[in-house]
Amino acid sequence: MRDHASRPRDPGAPGATLPTGRPRQPLPPEPLPPEPLAHRLAAPLGVAAALAAAAVYIAAVDPNEPGHYPACPLLRHTGLYCPGCGGLRGVHALAHGDLATALGANALAVAGYAAFAVFWAGWLVRALRAVPAAPAASARSSRRGLWWVLGGLVLLFTVVRNLPFGSALIP
């Protein structure tokens, strides 16, 4: 009977050594094939369809006429303008091609719509090219900083639009 130690080892087996005496490194796993194009495009195109339907509805039902949309509870109960006050009027104006009126209704919301359109376009391009999402650790730290900056910007906008010198930001 042969001893276990006297058997020759498979050079491709984990733990096997190279002729130089160094341990063999395991091969990285094979990458998974990309998802079908329809699966990759489902989320970005679904979001676009939902937002387009909302924009068509807001374009057809004027938010400047009372009774179609609920009033802002913060404005109703405190008299303070929230960061979203005027957002529907801005969408309505944009849908009718009036950028100046949209900016007058809520400049921050219009900037947010533009930023979202840029991020959505990037999402669509990544889905078309089958580019995987960023690694979780690096993306998480950069997203955390972005959320703090966005939160600070929204807070600053809200405070300024409710002060006397910020009356230009009131819808």
Disulfide bonds with the S-S distance in Angstrom:
none
